[in-house]
Amino acid sequence: MKCNGRRRGRKPAQLSDSNGRASARPYTSRSWRTAILGIVLAACAPEASQPTEILWDTWGVPHIYASTDSSLFKAFGYAQAASHGNLMLRLYGQARGRAAEYWGARYLEEDRYVRTMAVPSRAAEWYVAQSPAFKTNLDAFAAGVNQYASEHPEAIAPEYRVALPVTATDVLAHAMRVIHFSFVSGNERVIRMFTQPAEPGSNMWAVGPKRSASGNAMLLVNPHLAWTDFQLFYESHWNRPGLNAYGVSLVGFPTFVIAFNDSLGWSHTVNAYDGADEYRLTKVEGGYRWNGGVQPFETSREIIKVREEDGGVGDDTLVIRRSIHGPVTADSGTTAIARRVAGLDQPGMLEEWWDLTRANNLTEFEGVLRRLAIPMFNVIYADRAGHIFYLFGGRVPRRPRGDVAYWAGRVPGDSTSTLWTSTLAYDELPRLTDPATGWLQNANDPPWTVTVPLPFNPDTFPPYLAHRGFFWRPLRSATMLAQDSNVTFHEMVAYKHSTRMQLADRVLDELIGAARSGGGADAKRAADVLERWDRQARAESRGAVLFMTWIQKLAEARIGPDQLFEAPWRPDSALTTPHGLAEPARGVRALEAAAAQVEKDHGALDVPYGDVMRLRYRGRDLPGNGAPGDPYGVFRTAYYIPAADGKSQIVGGDTYYAVIEFGDPIRAKVLTAYGNASQPGSRHAGDQLELFAREEMRDAWRIRAEVERHLERRDVVR
């Protein structure tokens, strides 16, 4: 008989008499069995008297109260299924490589990719390799998903029930598909899937006590992803003895990926990092050229079932060829392309995030990070002891030669001279603790600019580690931090919402002067609008649409933002370069073209930004704010795509974001822009969009009394 709530190493209760003295009374076999049963029941009593509860607040955030790790994971699976059940089951079906079998031929290409990259089979191997304790947690999470679907069959759309039951292997396969085969390898697949005008990105800050008005360290969490599919975040709050943690998971994940607890917190951004390479193989009779000889491909076949429109099921034969470098993903007839991905030999990614969630101080936290089972991402950290910390994290291939540009293309795969077989160790990666500046930032820029003055010499790291340069969103990020030596909590919230365009600050004065001195009537009218503009991308801003159209006209003429300037960016003057408008006449011509375009499309040069950029989501339609971080240099990031009516509608950008001050007590504000549910009919699908439009955040409720005051409903998970 097993009691999950018993603490390891605990001594059995001693038998005693009514006065508490150890009893010397002899026991019959029956009385002994009765006594033993009493001991076991007493040991199990705390768990029995404290059922696992999910307290749902008025924003649809589940606050889970559990007595053990496994009961916590089970309740989290249950809660996620309640909020995102249809989406989860589709994602798990895709991770199995069986989505075409379940839902039709539109998923066949993705199934072929997932099977070629061996996601389902490797996930089964990963499951076997999990630690016993974490394997139990994964099983519990899957059981929670299944229990919700069993208890609420009406809540799951009929077409998605075919993916039930969910297993822990499905969960691992999904995490691998998302992290290793979408983020690490093939960001272009993500961009194409969502027609985003920018790669997945993020902002994050840590402010140390010397720059904090309160003397407490503060953390800014601000990931930017698509507002759909596997890039959705799920906000939750976890409680069990010794743990009070708040944060977000990617939908379908059993652990937090970004979180804070009573002692510390962390965030991630996508690295300026290359963890996957494509090798160009020269095909010859019998295989491909290798070290002066011929190496045969390893070949296997799989049958993919494909659901037909009439309900029948057909077969698609997938021939998989593997080279020494990895599986073949393309073939021109004479040349094959093989893909090699870092981190696939590290099955402990999810457990690493779980252990980060349970860390109590920087030493413990960094000790977990040293595993490098999470294959990518920058990390920025802050804690109650006042420490701030940065890591350029992940499994960076130890490449035999070449720089970033060389490895960004397809490299020759005909010999061992280009084949990497290991990754950099933790101590070889850029990392920084408690910098003299008192602040850290990352906005997807290389590690060299995590604070200013620059803390690292790029020449001391491998040339393939990360590119060099500074872009406009990171420039805005670092400028705000560098200019404020006494940051308050409220200021940090305001900075998070900053829509000021750093590029406009750098070019507008010269452009306006050039337009007035050498431009025609349209250029002068445009200059007047730009001079009155607040240089922001707020809903009421008049001039932002004109400025962004000007940048687009320059791009059409093959003039990028960095080509606008006489003086290029320099590491020794990172916040003041580039500068000096090059060829002002060229800029004036582009401004005249932009003015004509804006008047044609919108009827006025000074059209309010929010009239054009719309927050359209789940039936809501509100004035937008924020803009793509680059090339405009906007910290409050929002990606918009053209809509059929001539407006633009949001598709991504700010997702979940948080500002945390590690005082006593911890203070935190949060927002999940698109709401905390995707299930049809949920009142929480899109219910936070009004706050997003008003540039406001919510309090994070972490104390039970607060949660009870804002309670929507209560579930008990047994």
Secondary structure, DSSP 8 states (H G I E B T S, - for coil): ---TT--TT------B-TTS-B------HHHHHHHHHHHHHHHHHHHHHS-EEEEEETTS-EEEE-SSHHHHHHHHHHHHHHHHHHHHHHHHHHHTT-HHHHH-GGGHHHHHHHHHTTHHHHHHHHHHHS-HHHHHHHHHHHHHHHHHHHH-GGGS-GGGGGG-S--HHHHHHHHHHHIIIIIIS-HHHHHHHHT-SS--EEEEEEE-GGGBTTSS-EEEEEEEEESSGGG-EEEEEEEETTEEEEEEEETT-SS-SEEE-SSEEEEEE--S---EEEEEEEEETTEEEETTEEE--EEEEEEEEEE-TTS-EEEEEEEEEE-SS-BEEEE-SSEEEEEEETTTT-TTHHHHHHHHHH--SHHHHHHHHTT--S-S-EEEEEETTS-EEEEE-S--B--SS--HHHHHS-EE-SSGGG----B--GGGS-EEES-TTSEEEESS--GGGSSSS----GGGS-TTS------HHHHHHHHHHHT-SSB-HHHHHHHHT--B-HHHHHHHHHHHHHHHHH--HHHHHHHHHHHHS-SB--TT-BSHHHHHHHHHHHHHTT--GGGGEEE---GGGTTT-SEEES-HHHHHHHHHHHHHHHHHHHS-TT-BHHHHEEEEETTEEEE---B-HHHHT-SSBEEEEE-TTS-EEEEEEE-EEEEEE-SSS-EEEEEETTBS--STT-TTBSTTHHHHHTT--EE---SHHHHHHTEEEEEEE-
